[in-house]
Amino acid sequence: METLSNCPICNSSQTNPFLVCKDHTVSRETFNIVQCNSCGFKFTNPRPEENKLGDYYKSEDYVSHSNTKKGFINSTYQMVRKYTLLKKLQLISKYFKTGNILDIGCGTGEFLNTCKHAKWKTTGIEPSPDARKMAIENYGLDVKDEPEIKNLLPESFDIISMWHVLEHVPKLNERVEDLKRLLKPNGIIIIAVPNCNSLDAKIYQENWAAYDVPRHLYHFTPKDIESVFKKHDLKMFKVLPMVFDSFYVSMLSEKIKTGKPNILKAVWIGFRSNMAAIKTGKTYSSQIYLIRK
């Protein structure tokens, strides 16, 4: 295990305990989430050393790497994903009809494949050998291992996307600098992450599935995203909701809490979370942040 002595956003050395959460997917170990006394940022601390993190992804239940359809929750995820892939393509098409796109943490390649069919020139980064192999073999994609991001040419991408990936990256500030270096002057960074200020997070607390320790190293709010990118002279200019995530995360959270997905209760809490977000703004279970230079 390694312990961070300073907050990744503001560099303060003062933190307080926030929650103790269990890894329900792989190890069954417990992990601490702390909160920075200065800026309020929450992060998993201590956490597995970087060379050990891969061990915590080795599960068929980790759907972005295994692409499994096993069980009701995973099959529902796969069904909804077909719709959300098209919505993601529509989002980037609002800014560029085509161009060069880099998807970091591309998993088994479904989003990049959607972009490829829309005439985008696609590049992926994926640290999981199994997921990377599936993306290459199933879709013929150009997918590179994590260290190869350093070899990509500066200012070469119109769009750089990280769909539920930034919370997994050990070197947060170094990764934001990578994004800044690789983005074209008029390009856009798309970041999607869970929002620990959402109502479903507050309801489920330590059982909230999107804490997902220790794979999720950071637990962002909109303020945190704005702060970490501003620190690197990048500007957040738009926030969009991911309305399906509250239902999916609530089903996973119910299963963690009770051993069953409790579909009706999960749907009700997901609905309440979305309604609360509509009233307050920027508090959906997961959100998309658009960022530029």
C-alpha contacts under 8 A as a table, 3 or more apart, distances in Angstrom:
res1	aa1	res2	aa2	distance
1	M	46	P	6.24
1	M	47	R	5.40
1	M	48	P	4.40
1	M	49	E	5.21
2	E	45	N	7.80
2	E	46	P	5.49
2	E	47	R	5.51
2	E	48	P	6.00
2	E	49	E	5.45
3	T	45	N	5.76
3	T	46	P	4.29
3	T	47	R	6.44
4	L	7	C	7.32
4	L	45	N	6.43
4	L	46	P	6.66
5	S	13	S	5.77
6	N	11	N	4.89
6	N	12	S	5.29
6	N	13	S	4.46
6	N	14	Q	7.45
7	C	10	C	5.70
7	C	11	N	4.48
7	C	12	S	5.25
7	C	13	S	6.37
7	C	14	Q	7.97
7	C	36	C	6.30
7	C	41	F	7.47
8	P	11	N	5.76
8	P	172	L	7.07
8	P	173	N	7.22
9	I	39	C	7.89
9	I	41	F	7.40
9	I	173	N	7.98
9	I	224	D	7.76
9	I	227	S	7.17
9	I	228	V	5.64
9	I	231	K	7.87
10	C	38	S	7.50
10	C	39	C	6.62
12	S	15	T	7.95
12	S	36	C	7.08
12	S	37	N	7.64
12	S	38	S	6.45
13	S	36	C	7.89
14	Q	36	C	6.14
14	Q	37	N	5.57
14	Q	38	S	7.31
15	T	34	V	6.14
15	T	35	Q	5.33
15	T	36	C	4.38
15	T	37	N	5.07
16	N	34	V	5.55
16	N	35	Q	5.35
16	N	36	C	6.57
16	N	37	N	6.60
17	P	32	N	7.22
17	P	33	I	6.44
17	P	34	V	4.49
17	P	35	Q	6.29
18	F	32	N	7.54
18	F	33	I	5.49
18	F	34	V	4.85
18	F	35	Q	5.81
18	F	42	K	7.72
19	L	32	N	6.03
19	L	33	I	5.15
19	L	34	V	6.93
19	L	205	Q	7.91
19	L	206	E	6.28
20	V	30	T	6.65
20	V	31	F	5.70
20	V	32	N	4.61
20	V	33	I	6.12
20	V	206	E	6.53
21	C	30	T	5.54
21	C	31	F	5.43
21	C	32	N	6.42
21	C	33	I	7.48
21	C	206	E	5.22
21	C	207	N	7.14
21	C	211	Y	7.71
21	C	213	V	6.80
22	K	28	R	6.06
22	K	29	E	5.70
22	K	30	T	4.20
22	K	31	F	6.17
22	K	206	E	7.85
22	K	213	V	6.81
23	D	26	V	6.38
23	D	27	S	5.96
23	D	28	R	4.81
23	D	29	E	5.48
23	D	30	T	6.10
23	D	31	F	7.51
23	D	212	D	6.56
23	D	213	V	5.48
23	D	214	P	6.71
24	H	27	S	7.07
24	H	28	R	5.39
24	H	212	D	7.88
24	H	256	I	7.06
25	T	28	R	7.14
25	T	59	S	6.98
25	T	61	D	6.88
25	T	62	Y	7.47
26	V	56	Y	5.92
26	V	57	Y	7.19
26	V	58	K	6.95
26	V	59	S	6.25
27	S	56	Y	6.89
31	F	44	T	6.97
31	F	45	N	7.35
31	F	46	P	7.36
31	F	47	R	7.42
31	F	213	V	6.54
31	F	214	P	6.79
32	N	44	T	5.79
32	N	45	N	5.67
32	N	46	P	6.79
33	I	42	K	6.47
33	I	43	F	5.42
33	I	44	T	4.36
33	I	45	N	5.82
34	V	42	K	5.51
34	V	43	F	5.64
34	V	44	T	6.33
34	V	45	N	6.33
35	Q	40	G	5.57
35	Q	41	F	5.50
35	Q	42	K	4.33
35	Q	43	F	6.63
36	C	39	C	5.80
36	C	40	G	4.69
36	C	41	F	5.23
36	C	42	K	6.38
37	N	40	G	5.80
41	F	219	H	7.42
41	F	220	F	7.06
41	F	221	T	7.98
41	F	224	D	6.46
42	K	218	Y	6.28
42	K	219	H	5.37
42	K	220	F	7.00
43	F	217	L	5.75
43	F	218	Y	4.32
43	F	219	H	5.70
44	T	47	R	6.05
44	T	213	V	7.14
44	T	214	P	6.87
44	T	216	H	7.41
44	T	217	L	5.04
44	T	218	Y	6.19
44	T	219	H	7.97
45	N	217	L	7.98
47	R	214	P	6.48
47	R	217	L	7.42
48	P	52	K	5.97
48	P	53	L	5.84
48	P	214	P	7.28
49	E	52	K	5.35
49	E	53	L	6.44
50	E	53	L	5.37
50	E	170	P	6.65
51	N	54	G	7.01
52	K	55	D	5.77
52	K	56	Y	7.71
53	L	56	Y	5.61
53	L	57	Y	7.46
53	L	214	P	7.98
53	L	215	R	7.21
54	G	57	Y	5.51
54	G	58	K	7.18
54	G	128	S	7.66
55	D	58	K	5.69
56	Y	59	S	7.86
56	Y	214	P	7.35
56	Y	215	R	6.69
57	Y	62	Y	6.56
57	Y	65	H	7.96
57	Y	215	R	7.36
58	K	62	Y	7.44
59	S	62	Y	5.42
59	S	66	S	7.75
60	E	63	V	6.75
60	E	66	S	5.64
60	E	68	T	6.63
61	D	66	S	7.38
61	D	68	T	7.15
62	Y	65	H	5.96
62	Y	66	S	6.17
62	Y	67	N	7.95
63	V	66	S	5.04
63	V	67	N	4.86
63	V	68	T	5.60
63	V	74	N	7.09
64	S	67	N	5.66
64	S	107	G	5.57
64	S	108	T	6.78
64	S	131	A	8.00
65	H	107	G	5.47
65	H	108	T	6.18
65	H	128	S	7.24
65	H	130	D	7.27
65	H	131	A	5.05
66	S	108	T	7.64
66	S	130	D	7.88
66	S	131	A	6.77
67	N	108	T	6.96
68	T	74	N	6.69
68	T	75	S	7.85
69	K	72	F	8.00
69	K	74	N	5.08
69	K	75	S	4.58
69	K	78	Q	6.74
70	K	74	N	5.90
70	K	75	S	6.35
71	G	74	N	5.58
71	G	75	S	6.12
72	F	75	S	5.18
72	F	76	T	5.99
73	I	76	T	5.13
73	I	77	Y	6.16
73	I	248	Y	7.39
73	I	251	M	7.23
73	I	252	L	7.51
73	I	261	P	7.78
74	N	77	Y	4.91
74	N	78	Q	6.24
75	S	78	Q	5.09
75	S	79	M	6.29
76	T	79	M	5.11
76	T	80	V	6.21
77	Y	80	V	5.28
77	Y	81	R	5.97
77	Y	248	Y	7.26
78	Q	81	R	5.04
78	Q	82	K	6.75
79	M	82	K	5.73
79	M	83	Y	7.43
80	V	83	Y	5.42
80	V	84	T	6.35
80	V	244	F	7.92
81	R	84	T	4.90
81	R	85	L	5.89
82	K	85	L	5.42
82	K	86	L	6.87
83	Y	86	L	5.50
83	Y	87	K	6.52
84	T	87	K	4.84
84	T	88	K	6.09
85	L	88	K	5.13
85	L	89	L	6.35
85	L	110	E	7.74
85	L	111	F	5.93
85	L	114	T	7.01
86	L	89	L	5.04
86	L	90	Q	6.17
86	L	114	T	7.55
87	K	90	Q	4.95
87	K	91	L	6.18
88	K	91	L	5.01
88	K	92	I	6.53
89	L	92	I	5.42
89	L	93	S	6.09
89	L	114	T	7.32
89	L	115	C	6.59
90	Q	93	S	4.99
90	Q	94	K	6.43
91	L	94	K	5.49
91	L	95	Y	7.52
92	I	95	Y	5.60
92	I	96	F	6.18
92	I	97	K	7.70
92	I	159	I	7.50
93	S	96	F	4.94
93	S	97	K	4.86
93	S	98	T	7.12
94	K	97	K	7.14
96	F	99	G	6.80
96	F	158	D	7.75
98	T	118	A	7.56
98	T	119	K	6.40
98	T	120	W	5.15
98	T	121	K	7.88
99	G	120	W	5.33
99	G	121	K	6.07
99	G	157	F	7.65
99	G	158	D	6.16
99	G	159	I	7.92
100	N	120	W	6.09
100	N	121	K	4.82
100	N	122	T	6.10
100	N	123	T	7.86
100	N	156	S	7.26
100	N	157	F	4.99
100	N	158	D	5.43
100	N	159	I	6.63
101	I	120	W	6.88
101	I	121	K	6.28
101	I	122	T	5.19
101	I	123	T	6.30
101	I	157	F	5.58
101	I	158	D	6.03
101	I	159	I	4.78
101	I	160	I	5.78
101	I	161	S	7.68
102	L	122	T	6.20
102	L	123	T	4.86
102	L	124	G	5.62
102	L	125	I	7.63
102	L	157	F	6.51
102	L	159	I	6.37
102	L	160	I	4.76
102	L	161	S	6.32
103	D	106	C	5.42
103	D	112	L	7.01
103	D	122	T	7.85
103	D	123	T	6.45
103	D	124	G	4.88
103	D	125	I	6.37
103	D	160	I	5.85
103	D	161	S	4.81
103	D	162	M	6.03
104	I	124	G	5.81
104	I	125	I	4.67
104	I	126	E	6.54
104	I	160	I	7.42
104	I	161	S	6.21
104	I	162	M	5.27
104	I	163	W	7.89
104	I	165	V	7.38
105	G	124	G	7.20
105	G	125	I	5.46
105	G	126	E	4.71
105	G	127	P	7.15
105	G	162	M	6.48
105	G	163	W	7.45
105	G	165	V	5.95
106	C	109	G	5.40
106	C	110	E	7.86
106	C	111	F	7.37
106	C	112	L	7.26
106	C	124	G	5.73
106	C	125	I	6.06
106	C	126	E	5.64
106	C	162	M	7.83
106	C	163	W	7.93
107	G	110	E	7.87
107	G	126	E	6.01
107	G	128	S	7.56
107	G	131	A	5.31
107	G	132	R	6.58
107	G	135	A	7.26
108	T	131	A	4.74
108	T	132	R	6.18
108	T	133	K	7.82
108	T	134	M	5.51
108	T	135	A	4.53
109	G	112	L	5.36
109	G	113	N	6.01
109	G	124	G	7.85
109	G	131	A	7.97
109	G	132	R	7.82
109	G	134	M	7.61
109	G	135	A	4.61
109	G	136	I	7.87
109	G	139	Y	7.30
109	G	141	L	7.48
110	E	113	N	5.10
110	E	114	T	6.30
110	E	135	A	7.63
111	F	114	T	5.09
111	F	115	C	6.39
112	L	115	C	4.98
112	L	116	K	5.99
112	L	122	T	6.28
112	L	123	T	7.65
112	L	124	G	7.38
112	L	141	L	7.64
113	N	116	K	4.87
113	N	117	H	6.32
113	N	139	Y	6.32
113	N	141	L	7.28
114	T	117	H	5.38
114	T	118	A	6.57
115	C	118	A	4.97
115	C	119	K	6.61
115	C	120	W	5.42
115	C	121	K	7.88
115	C	122	T	7.14
116	K	119	K	5.23
116	K	120	W	5.04
116	K	121	K	6.43
116	K	122	T	6.22
117	H	120	W	7.29
122	T	141	L	7.32
122	T	142	D	6.91
123	T	141	L	7.26
123	T	142	D	5.30
123	T	143	V	5.92
123	T	144	K	7.77
124	G	141	L	7.62
124	G	142	D	6.17
124	G	143	V	4.30
124	G	144	K	6.03
125	I	143	V	5.49
125	I	144	K	4.88
125	I	145	D	5.73
125	I	146	E	5.77
125	I	148	E	7.89
125	I	149	I	7.08
126	E	129	P	7.60
126	E	131	A	7.25
126	E	132	R	5.76
126	E	143	V	6.68
126	E	144	K	6.26
126	E	145	D	5.42
126	E	146	E	5.84
127	P	132	R	7.28
127	P	144	K	8.00
127	P	145	D	5.20
127	P	146	E	4.92
128	S	131	A	5.36
128	S	132	R	5.97
128	S	145	D	7.86
129	P	132	R	5.07
129	P	133	K	6.03
129	P	145	D	7.88
130	D	133	K	5.16
130	D	134	M	6.35
131	A	134	M	5.13
131	A	135	A	6.28
132	R	135	A	5.18
132	R	136	I	6.29
132	R	143	V	6.40
132	R	144	K	7.61
132	R	145	D	7.78
133	K	136	I	5.22
133	K	137	E	5.96
134	M	137	E	5.22
134	M	138	N	5.57
134	M	139	Y	7.89
135	A	138	N	5.48
135	A	139	Y	5.70
135	A	140	G	6.95
135	A	141	L	6.16
135	A	143	V	7.22
136	I	139	Y	5.66
136	I	140	G	4.67
136	I	141	L	4.84
136	I	142	D	6.67
136	I	143	V	6.58
137	E	140	G	5.66
137	E	141	L	7.80
144	K	148	E	6.18
144	K	149	I	7.69
145	D	148	E	5.65
145	D	149	I	7.66
146	E	149	I	5.99
147	P	150	K	6.25
148	E	151	N	5.28
148	E	152	L	7.06
149	I	152	L	5.52
149	I	178	D	7.82
150	K	178	D	7.64
152	L	156	S	7.92
152	L	182	L	7.31
153	L	156	S	5.91
153	L	182	L	6.65
154	P	181	R	5.36
154	P	182	L	4.49
154	P	183	L	7.08
154	P	184	K	7.86
155	E	181	R	6.13
155	E	182	L	4.45
155	E	183	L	4.60
155	E	184	K	4.11
155	E	185	P	6.91
156	S	182	L	5.72
156	S	183	L	6.14
156	S	184	K	5.70
157	F	160	I	6.53
157	F	182	L	6.24
157	F	183	L	5.16
157	F	184	K	5.50
157	F	187	G	6.85
158	D	183	L	6.40
158	D	184	K	5.65
158	D	186	N	7.19
158	D	187	G	4.37
158	D	188	I	6.35
159	I	183	L	7.22
159	I	187	G	5.73
159	I	188	I	5.10
159	I	189	I	5.88
159	I	190	I	7.36
160	I	179	L	7.22
160	I	183	L	7.02
160	I	188	I	6.55
160	I	189	I	4.86
160	I	190	I	6.17
161	S	189	I	5.86
161	S	190	I	4.60
161	S	191	I	6.08
162	M	165	V	5.31
162	M	166	L	6.43
162	M	190	I	6.20
162	M	191	I	5.09
162	M	192	A	6.35
163	W	166	L	7.78
163	W	190	I	7.67
163	W	191	I	6.07
163	W	192	A	4.83
163	W	193	V	7.01
164	H	167	E	6.80
164	H	191	I	7.37
164	H	192	A	5.12
164	H	193	V	4.80
164	H	194	P	7.29
165	V	168	H	5.38
165	V	169	V	6.94
165	V	192	A	7.53
165	V	193	V	7.21
166	L	169	V	5.48
166	L	172	L	7.48
166	L	191	I	7.29
166	L	192	A	7.85
166	L	193	V	7.02
167	E	193	V	6.82
167	E	215	R	7.98
167	E	216	H	5.17
167	E	217	L	5.64
167	E	218	Y	4.96
167	E	219	H	6.76
167	E	220	F	7.70
168	H	215	R	5.81
168	H	216	H	5.00
168	H	217	L	5.57
168	H	218	Y	7.24
169	V	172	L	5.85
169	V	175	R	7.43
169	V	217	L	7.23
170	P	217	L	7.09
171	K	174	E	5.40
171	K	175	R	6.15
172	L	175	R	5.24
172	L	176	V	6.44
173	N	176	V	5.13
173	N	177	E	6.34
173	N	228	V	7.64
174	E	177	E	5.11
174	E	178	D	6.32
175	R	178	D	4.88
175	R	179	L	6.36
176	V	179	L	5.07
176	V	180	K	6.30
176	V	229	F	7.03
176	V	232	H	7.24
177	E	180	K	5.02
177	E	181	R	6.11
177	E	232	H	6.95
178	D	181	R	5.14
178	D	182	L	6.18
179	L	182	L	5.31
179	L	183	L	6.05
179	L	189	I	7.45
180	K	183	L	5.47
180	K	232	H	7.98
180	K	234	L	7.60
180	K	293	K	7.43
183	L	186	N	7.91
183	L	187	G	5.67
183	L	188	I	7.22
183	L	189	I	7.60
184	K	187	G	4.82
185	P	293	K	6.69
186	N	292	R	7.35
186	N	293	K	7.41
187	G	292	R	6.41
187	G	293	K	7.74
188	I	290	L	6.58
188	I	291	I	5.70
188	I	292	R	5.03
188	I	293	K	7.97
189	I	290	L	5.80
189	I	291	I	4.96
189	I	292	R	6.16
190	I	288	I	6.77
190	I	289	Y	5.80
190	I	290	L	4.93
190	I	291	I	6.47
191	I	288	I	5.59
191	I	289	Y	5.08
191	I	290	L	6.59
191	I	291	I	7.92
192	A	286	S	6.95
192	A	287	Q	5.58
192	A	288	I	4.31
192	A	289	Y	6.23
193	V	220	F	7.15
193	V	286	S	5.61
193	V	287	Q	5.95
193	V	288	I	6.86
194	P	210	A	6.40
194	P	219	H	7.29
194	P	220	F	6.77
194	P	221	T	7.93
194	P	285	S	5.84
194	P	286	S	4.05
194	P	287	Q	6.46
195	N	198	S	5.73
195	N	201	A	7.82
195	N	219	H	7.13
195	N	220	F	5.66
195	N	221	T	5.13
195	N	222	P	7.24
195	N	283	T	6.77
195	N	284	Y	6.65
195	N	285	S	5.27
195	N	286	S	5.17
195	N	287	Q	6.79
196	C	201	A	5.53
196	C	202	K	7.62
196	C	211	Y	7.93
196	C	219	H	6.16
196	C	220	F	6.19
196	C	221	T	5.97
196	C	285	S	7.28
197	N	201	A	6.53
197	N	202	K	7.04
197	N	221	T	6.06
197	N	283	T	6.04
197	N	285	S	7.83
198	S	201	A	5.30
198	S	202	K	6.53
198	S	273	S	6.68
198	S	277	A	7.33
198	S	283	T	4.87
198	S	284	Y	5.47
198	S	285	S	5.08
199	L	202	K	5.06
199	L	203	I	6.16
199	L	272	R	7.63
199	L	273	S	4.91
199	L	276	A	6.92
199	L	277	A	7.83
199	L	283	T	7.51
199	L	284	Y	7.79
199	L	285	S	7.37
200	D	203	I	5.01
200	D	204	Y	6.11
200	D	208	W	7.39
200	D	246	S	6.91
200	D	250	S	6.87
200	D	269	I	6.56
200	D	270	G	6.78
200	D	273	S	5.63
200	D	285	S	6.73
201	A	204	Y	5.42
201	A	205	Q	5.61
201	A	208	W	5.55
201	A	210	A	7.92
201	A	285	S	7.36
202	K	205	Q	5.27
203	I	208	W	7.95
204	Y	207	N	5.09
204	Y	208	W	4.78
204	Y	253	S	6.82
205	Q	208	W	5.42
206	E	211	Y	7.74
207	N	253	S	5.71
207	N	254	E	7.92
207	N	256	I	6.10
207	N	257	K	5.87
208	W	211	Y	5.95
208	W	212	D	7.87
208	W	249	V	7.44
208	W	250	S	7.55
208	W	252	L	8.00
208	W	253	S	5.14
209	A	212	D	5.55
209	A	249	V	5.89
209	A	250	S	7.48
209	A	252	L	5.80
209	A	253	S	4.85
209	A	256	I	7.32
210	A	216	H	7.92
210	A	249	V	6.56
211	Y	216	H	6.29
211	Y	219	H	6.87
212	D	215	R	5.97
212	D	216	H	5.51
213	V	216	H	5.24
213	V	217	L	6.96
214	P	217	L	6.11
216	H	219	H	7.12
220	F	223	K	7.89
220	F	224	D	5.65
220	F	225	I	6.56
221	T	224	D	5.16
221	T	225	I	6.53
222	P	225	I	5.22
222	P	226	E	6.27
222	P	282	K	6.89
222	P	283	T	7.99
223	K	226	E	5.18
223	K	227	S	6.08
224	D	227	S	5.01
224	D	228	V	6.10
225	I	228	V	5.43
225	I	229	F	6.32
225	I	236	M	7.96
225	I	289	Y	7.95
226	E	229	F	5.56
226	E	230	K	5.98
226	E	235	K	7.24
226	E	236	M	5.85
227	S	230	K	5.09
227	S	231	K	6.10
228	V	231	K	5.18
228	V	232	H	6.97
229	F	232	H	5.24
229	F	233	D	6.47
229	F	234	L	5.04
229	F	235	K	6.46
229	F	236	M	7.31
230	K	233	D	4.85
230	K	234	L	5.03
230	K	235	K	5.84
230	K	236	M	7.80
231	K	234	L	7.39
233	D	293	K	6.95
234	L	291	I	6.61
234	L	292	R	5.78
234	L	293	K	4.83
235	K	291	I	5.36
235	K	292	R	5.44
235	K	293	K	6.14
236	M	239	V	7.95
236	M	289	Y	6.65
236	M	290	L	5.75
236	M	291	I	4.27
236	M	292	R	6.65
237	F	289	Y	7.67
237	F	290	L	5.87
237	F	291	I	5.83
237	F	292	R	7.41
238	K	289	Y	5.90
238	K	290	L	5.14
238	K	291	I	7.35
239	V	282	K	7.11
239	V	287	Q	6.74
239	V	288	I	5.65
239	V	289	Y	4.73
239	V	290	L	6.42
240	L	282	K	7.92
240	L	287	Q	5.66
240	L	288	I	4.93
240	L	289	Y	6.50
241	P	282	K	7.60
241	P	284	Y	5.99
241	P	286	S	6.58
241	P	287	Q	4.68
241	P	288	I	6.18
242	M	245	D	5.84
242	M	246	S	7.97
242	M	284	Y	7.00
242	M	285	S	7.31
242	M	286	S	5.42
242	M	287	Q	5.36
242	M	288	I	6.96
243	V	246	S	6.30
243	V	247	F	7.96
243	V	274	N	6.67
243	V	284	Y	7.04
243	V	285	S	7.54
243	V	286	S	7.57
244	F	247	F	5.65
244	F	248	Y	6.52
245	D	248	Y	5.06
245	D	249	V	5.76
245	D	285	S	6.11
245	D	286	S	6.08
246	S	249	V	5.30
246	S	250	S	5.89
246	S	269	I	7.81
246	S	270	G	4.53
246	S	271	F	7.48
246	S	273	S	6.67
246	S	274	N	7.06
246	S	284	Y	7.35
246	S	285	S	5.05
246	S	286	S	7.29
247	F	250	S	5.08
247	F	251	M	6.23
247	F	266	A	6.19
247	F	267	V	5.41
247	F	269	I	7.43
247	F	270	G	4.41
247	F	271	F	7.26
248	Y	251	M	5.24
248	Y	252	L	6.40
248	Y	270	G	7.94
249	V	252	L	5.07
249	V	253	S	5.96
249	V	285	S	7.96
250	S	253	S	4.85
250	S	254	E	6.00
250	S	266	A	4.90
250	S	267	V	7.24
250	S	269	I	6.77
250	S	270	G	6.09
251	M	254	E	5.15
251	M	255	K	6.32
251	M	261	P	4.92
251	M	262	N	6.77
251	M	263	I	6.30
251	M	266	A	5.07
251	M	267	V	7.54
252	L	255	K	5.13
252	L	256	I	6.30
252	L	261	P	6.39
253	S	256	I	4.98
253	S	257	K	6.06
253	S	261	P	7.70
254	E	257	K	5.00
254	E	258	T	5.79
254	E	259	G	7.07
254	E	260	K	6.27
254	E	261	P	5.17
254	E	262	N	6.21
254	E	266	A	6.64
255	K	258	T	5.37
255	K	259	G	4.39
255	K	260	K	4.33
255	K	261	P	4.51
255	K	262	N	7.31
256	I	259	G	5.71
256	I	260	K	7.62
257	K	260	K	7.96
258	T	261	P	7.83
261	P	266	A	7.27
262	N	265	K	5.58
262	N	266	A	6.04
263	I	266	A	5.09
263	I	267	V	6.03
264	L	267	V	5.16
264	L	268	W	6.18
265	K	268	W	5.04
265	K	269	I	6.23
266	A	269	I	5.17
266	A	270	G	6.00
267	V	270	G	4.98
267	V	271	F	6.01
268	W	271	F	5.06
268	W	272	R	6.16
269	I	272	R	4.97
269	I	273	S	6.04
270	G	273	S	5.07
270	G	274	N	6.30
271	F	274	N	5.20
271	F	275	M	6.17
272	R	275	M	5.06
272	R	276	A	6.09
273	S	276	A	5.15
273	S	277	A	6.19
273	S	284	Y	6.82
273	S	285	S	7.14
274	N	277	A	4.96
274	N	278	I	6.25
274	N	284	Y	6.00
274	N	285	S	7.62
275	M	278	I	5.11
275	M	279	K	6.46
276	A	279	K	5.18
276	A	280	T	6.18
276	A	283	T	7.57
277	A	280	T	5.19
277	A	281	G	5.15
277	A	282	K	6.30
277	A	283	T	4.73
277	A	284	Y	5.14
278	I	281	G	5.47
280	T	283	T	6.82
281	G	284	Y	7.78
282	K	287	Q	7.62
283	T	286	S	8.00
283	T	287	Q	8.00
284	Y	287	Q	6.19
